[in-house]
Amino acid sequence: MRTTRLLAEQQFHDRQAAARAAARPELRFPDAAFLDHETWVRPAFRRLGDLRGTRALDYGCGHGMAAVVLARAGADVTAFDLSPGYVGEARERLRANGVSGTVVVADGEELPFPDRSFDAVWGNAILHHLDLAKAGRELARVMKPGGVAVFCEPWGGNPLLAAARRWLPYPGKDRTPDEVPLTARDLEPLLASFPVVAWEGFQLFGMVRRVWRGTGLSLLDAADRRLLRARPELKNWCRYVVVTLRAA
């Protein structure tokens, strides 16, 4: 069963990578193109702290933009993805942007790295593809004591959003057969591996940008920030969450 799931995931993302390659994407980019492409990315990235002189892992690197930003911030970067196609794009992107890093094909549930290898781990839309009991154990194994891991993940606590995801057309809707947005219950297995598991919501009202790019979005984002500070329990209704793990 696991082999079937992994193969389906790999084939899906290899098709995505091939489509991107055919479109000949621009490989060079400024940090802001990555950090500001969604409202949660820049604040999530700040949670990694000062990356100068650290060893950082881009966990499920996809097209490799995060790996480039990590390297520019001063980290010694290792990146991996299940998709050989995306690994190839990530390597090209590092070269095109004049930074170095090691990029390999790997499975997030069986990492090929030694114990206590990394000070910082970054992941974007990756945990909800995984068995979090297995992934959590592997993450805890490869992180140094006191290390931090930050993941940006789609959230499934809002039934209205779940219905919209199911029925409304919007760009980038394609997903693998087994992926489902996370819920609070899904995070529970991580508690067996990490003493600190925190999560913060993003895009409550601002989630409308998924189907509408008109005016007023910045006002909705500002309202979200104020409301979620005052009522953090509303994070369960958000579109995305940022999950922060602290290693023992």
Residue pairs with C-beta under 8 A, 6 or more apart in sequence:
2 131
5 178
6 82
6 107
8 176
8 177
8 178
9 82
9 129
9 176
9 178
10 82
10 83
10 84
12 176
13 62
13 81
13 82
13 83
13 85
13 86
13 176
14 83
14 84
14 85
14 86
16 83
16 85
16 86
16 174
17 63
17 83
17 85
17 86
17 88
17 89
18 85
20 63
20 89
21 85
21 88
21 89
25 63
25 89
27 92
27 93
27 96
27 97
28 96
28 97
29 65
29 68
29 97
31 69
31 72
33 65
34 41
34 65
34 66
34 68
34 69
35 41
35 42
35 45
35 69
36 42
38 152
38 202
38 240
39 202
39 203
39 206
39 221
40 152
40 202
40 203
40 240
40 242
41 124
41 152
43 202
43 242
44 150
44 152
44 242
45 69
45 122
45 150
47 148
47 150
47 242
47 244
48 56
48 120
48 122
48 148
48 150
49 120
49 148
50 74
51 70
51 73
51 74
51 75
51 120
52 73
52 74
52 75
53 74
53 75
53 76
54 74
54 75
54 76
54 119
54 120
55 75
55 76
55 78
55 117
55 118
55 119
55 120
55 144
56 70
56 75
56 76
56 77
56 78
56 118
56 119
56 120
56 121
56 122
57 77
57 78
57 79
57 80
57 113
57 117
57 118
57 120
57 121
57 122
57 142
58 64
58 66
58 67
58 70
58 77
58 78
58 79
58 80
58 90
58 101
58 122
58 123
59 80
59 108
59 121
59 122
59 123
59 126
59 139
59 149
59 151
60 80
60 81
60 82
60 108
60 123
60 124
60 125
60 126
60 129
61 67
61 79
61 80
61 81
61 86
61 87
61 90
61 103
62 81
62 83
62 86
62 90
62 124
63 86
63 89
63 90
63 93
64 79
64 86
64 89
64 90
64 91
64 92
64 93
64 94
64 103
65 93
66 79
66 122
66 124
67 77
67 79
67 90
67 93
67 94
67 101
67 103
68 93
68 94
68 97
68 99
70 77
70 101
70 120
70 122
71 77
71 94
71 99
71 100
71 101
72 97
72 99
75 120
76 101
77 94
77 99
77 100
77 101
77 102
78 101
78 102
78 103
78 104
78 113
78 117
78 118
79 90
79 101
79 102
79 103
79 104
80 87
80 103
80 104
80 105
80 106
80 108
80 111
80 112
81 87
81 90
81 103
81 105
81 106
82 105
82 106
82 107
82 108
83 105
84 105
87 103
87 104
87 105
90 103
91 103
94 100
94 101
94 103
104 112
106 112
108 126
108 129
108 130
108 135
108 138
109 130
109 131
109 134
109 135
109 138
110 134
110 138
111 138
111 139
111 141
111 142
113 142
114 142
115 141
115 142
116 141
116 142
116 143
116 144
116 145
117 142
117 143
117 144
118 142
118 143
118 144
118 147
119 143
119 144
119 147
119 148
120 147
120 148
120 149
120 150
121 139
121 142
121 143
121 147
121 148
121 149
121 150
121 245
122 149
122 150
122 151
123 149
123 150
123 151
123 152
124 151
124 152
125 152
125 153
125 154
126 151
126 153
127 135
127 151
127 153
127 182
127 243
128 153
128 154
128 179
128 180
128 181
128 182
128 186
129 176
129 178
129 179
132 186
132 187
132 189
132 190
133 189
133 192
136 189
136 190
136 192
136 193
136 194
137 192
137 193
139 149
139 193
139 194
139 245
140 193
140 194
140 247
140 248
143 149
143 247
144 247
145 247
145 248
146 246
146 247
147 246
147 247
148 244
148 245
148 246
148 247
149 244
149 245
149 247
150 242
150 243
150 244
150 245
151 242
151 243
151 244
151 245
152 240
152 241
152 242
152 243
153 181
153 182
153 240
153 241
153 242
153 243
154 181
154 182
154 239
154 240
155 181
155 182
155 183
155 201
155 235
155 236
155 238
155 239
155 240
155 241
156 162
156 180
156 181
156 182
156 183
157 183
157 184
157 236
157 237
157 238
158 236
158 237
158 238
158 239
161 207
161 237
161 239
162 181
164 211
165 173
165 181
168 211
170 210
170 211
182 241
182 243
184 199
184 236
187 197
187 199
187 243
190 197
190 243
190 245
191 197
194 245
194 246
194 247
194 248
195 246
195 248
196 244
196 245
196 246
197 243
197 244
197 245
198 243
198 244
199 235
199 241
199 242
199 243
199 244
200 228
200 232
200 235
200 241
200 242
200 244
201 228
201 232
201 234
201 235
201 236
201 237
201 238
201 240
201 241
202 224
202 228
202 238
202 239
202 240
202 241
202 242
203 209
203 221
203 224
203 238
203 239
203 240
204 224
204 227
204 228
204 234
204 237
204 238
204 239
205 220
205 223
205 224
206 217
206 220
206 221
206 224
206 239
207 238
207 239
208 217
208 220
209 217
209 220
210 239
227 234
228 234
228 235
228 238
235 241
